[in-house]
Amino acid sequence: MRISIMDYGVGNLFSISKGFERAGAKVDVISDPAELVDSECIVFPGVGAFGAAMGALQPVLPELRRKIERGTPTLGICLGMQILFERSEESPGNGLSVIKGSVKRLTSGRIPHMGWNDVVAGPDPLFKDVPKTAQYYFANSYVCHPSENVGIAHTDYGERFSSVVRKGSIYGSQFHPEKSGQVGLALLKNFVDFAEGSR
């Protein structure tokens, strides 16, 4: 499985690239969004701001949306999860809109939400051989509010929010699995296995 990781132009993608390589995938970090249209598997990493990320994807937005909706395995991490939704309070303009709902700023607790927190997971292949409740690393000020039934794990941080979503071949993770030790690497491996099985 060859995974295309989108580089929005900010941040270090070393950790997520190495995480997927350890999970057995071949990784391409790409800066030209047009290359996503021919990808086997797409990862939107957790780097940058909503508006800037969508600006980078704008040239291929209709084609990219169709590709994802037709079943290309896709994983959004942190910001990458948020751009899967229709809109965000962080920036004006639309997201990829492949999942219905919006992204809103956290309303309580220390913001940004930084550090380890519990994730309570439901049954899904993404959590194979992972404890139902485990700790993962978060770094976010905004969380997703789906308006369709896509939540497969939740976290409590002043409020309860969906920390993992799934819609068909689309996954979103609010935490950073690549920074979450062995349980995080297990999730990446499970996603690779899922993506390979969908070919």
N, C-alpha and C positions, 0 to 999 in steps of 0.2 A: 504494500500500500504506500503510495506517494502522497504526502500531505502538503498542501500549500498553505503557508502561514502568511497572512497579510501584514505587511509592514506599513503602518500609517505615516511613517517618517519621524517618529519620536520613540525613545525608549530602547531598552536592550532586550532583544528577543532570544538571548543565549539560553536562558533557563528553560523556556518552553520548547525550543528546538531540541535541546539535549534530552528533555523529558520524553519527547516523542521518539527520539532515536533509541533511547533505552527501552522503549515499549515495542521496538521492532519495526518502526516505520522509517521510510525515507522522507527527508524533509527538504522542501524548497521554501526559502523565505523570499517573498516577492514584493516588489514595490510598485509594479505596474498592475493595476486592478484588472486590466483586460486579460491577464493570464489566468485569473480566477475562473473565467468562463469555460476554460478547458480542463479544469482541475478534477482529479479523482475524488478529492476530499478537501474541505475548506476549514481552516481554523482562523477565527477572528480573535486575536489576543487582547489582553487587558491592558492596553497602553493608550494614553491620550485622552481626548475629550470627545463627547458625542458629536458635536458639530464638525470638528476637524476630521474625525473618522468618516462621517458621511460625506463630507466634501471630497475626500480622497476616492470614495467609491462612486461618486456621482456620474462619472463618464460611462459606466457600464451598469447602472442601477437596474434598468428594466430587464436586461439579459441575466444579470446576476440573481435577481429575485426569482425569475422563472427557473433558473438552474436549481436553486435551492428548493423551491416548491415542487420540483419534479423528482426530488429524492436524493440529491447529492448529499452524502453524509457531511454534516456541518456542526462545528462546535464553536460557541462563543464563550469567551472567558472574561469575566468582570465587565469592562466596557464592551467587549465583544458580545456578551450576552445582551447588554442593554440595546445595542444597535439592531438586534433582531426584532425589536418591538416597534410600535408605530410612532412614538414620540417620546421626548424626554424634557423634564423641567430644566435640565442643564443647558440646553441650546434650542433655538427655534429650528423648525424644519422637520421633515419626516425621517424615520429610521427605515430599515429594510422592510418593515411591515410584514414579515413572514409569520409573526406571532402577534395576535391582537392584544392590545393593552398599552400601558404607558410606564414611564420610568419617573419616579419621584424621589425627592431628597428625603433622607432619613429625618425623622421628627424628634428623636430623643437620643440620649446617650452621647458619648463623646464622638464628635464628627471631625475628621473622617473616622470610620469604623476600621481600626487597624489592629491586626493580630489574630490570635486563634479563637475560634468559636465553634460550638457544636453544630453539626448538621445532622438532622434526623431524616433518614432516607426511607422511601417506600420501595416496593419491589420493582426492580428494573435491571436489565443486563449491565448497565453502567456501574452498579454497585455489587457485582458478583465478587464474592470472597472479601467483602469490605463490611465491617461492623455496621449495624443499622444506625447507631449513633457514633460518630467519630468527629474529631476536631480537624479543621482545615484553616488555612490562612486567608484572611480577608484584608482588603485595602480599598475601601469604597465609601463614598458619601451618598450614593444614590442606589435605590433598589427597584426591582421590577414588580409591577402590579398587573399580572395577566388578567384579561377579561374573558379568557377561555380556560378550560380545565387542562392545564399543561404542567402544573407543579408536581414534581416527583420527590422533592425534599424541601424541608423548611429549616429556618434558623430564627432564633429569638434574639433581638438586640434592640431593646426598647419597644419594638413592635415585632410581630411575626411576619416574615416575608419568604417568598419562594426563592430558595438559594440554588435550586437546580430545576430546570424545566426541560420537557421533552415534547416535541410535536413531530411525529413520524421519524424522519431521519435527522431532525434538527435538535440539538442539545444546547443548553445554556447553563453555565456555572458562574454564580456570582463570586465565589472564592477562587483562589489560584491553586489548582491542583499541582502545578509544577513547583510550588513553594511549600507544599504540604506533606513532605516526607513520603513514607512508604504508602500510606493510604492514597495520597494524591497520585503517585506514580501508578498505583493499581487502577485508579480511575482512567488514566490516560491509556493504559494497556487495554482496559475493557472497551474504551472508545475505539481504539485501533481494531480490536477484534470485531466489534460491531460493524465498523466501516468495511472491513474486509469481507464480512459475511453478507454485506448488502450488494456486492458487485455481481 
